[in-house]
C-alpha cells in the first residue's frame, strides 16, 4: 500500500532544505522511493511503528533489516520500507545537495554495503540533536533562519561524515575486535539501563573477557572508546527523560549516575551546548 506524506513546514537555503512531514494514515506500509539529495531523517513521534528497510533494487538490493527512527538515505539510492502497521507520524528531513555534500565531506557515491546497512538505523546523538534543533526552527522560524539552517546543515554534514568514517574503519577491521554477540550484549546492557549505566568491569564480565581486553577490542570493533559509547547512550537517555517526563533535574541526575545535579548540568551543557532546563523548555515549546 502506497501512502503519502504532507508537508507541514519547510525552510530552504541554496543547497539545504529542511522539511517537516506529517502522516495521518494508519495501516500496512510498502513503499520504495529514491531521493535526489542526501537525506537525513528522524521520526519525531516516539511510536513510529516497527518497520524494515533496505537500500538498492533488483539483484543489488540488500536484505531487509530494522529501519530505525534516525536514518540516512544517500542520493539516488532506492530505499524500500515496509511495515505491518503504524500510528500517525511526524518526520523531520534534512536534504543536502549531493554536490555540496561531496565538496564538504569528500564522500562520493560509492557507499559500500556496510555503510548502507549502518544508515538504516543510525546511532548518533549529535545527528539526532541537530535534527531536533532544525525541527524547532522549522516549526517557528526566527531571525536569520537561513543562517541557522546553513550552519546546522554544515554541522550535520560533518557528523554524518564522521559516522560513515567510523563505519568504514570498522568494516576494514577484521581481527582483534569483539564478536557480534558481545557487541549485542553491551548494547542491551547500556541502552537498556534504567538506573546508573553499567561500569567497565560489568560489561567485561558480560562479554567473558577482562576490562583491558574489552577496551582494546571495543575500539577495534567500533572506532571509538567504550566510555564514549556509554556517555553517548547516557546523553540520549537524558534527552528522552527531559522531553518525555516531568521528573525534576535532581531525579534525572540520580538516574543517570551523577552525584549531584550540578555535575549533570555541566556535562549536559558541554555535550549539547545549552543547560538541561533550557533544552527541556525549548522542546516542550516545540
Secondary structure, 3 states (H helix, E strand, C coil): CCCCCEEEEEEECCCEEEEEEEECCCCCEEEEECCCCEEEEEECCCCCCCCEEEECCHHHCCCCEECCCEEEECCCCCEEEEECCCCCEEEEEEEECHHHHHHHHCCCCCCCHHHHHHHCCCCCHHHHHHHHHHHHHHHCCCCCHHHHHHHHHHHHHHHHHHHHHHHHHHHHCCCCCCCHHHHHHHHHHHHCCCCCCCCHHHHHHHHCCCHHHHHHHHHHHHCCCHHHHHHHHHHHHHHHHHHHCCCCHHHHHHHCCCCCHHHHHHHHHHHHCCCHHHHHHHHHHC
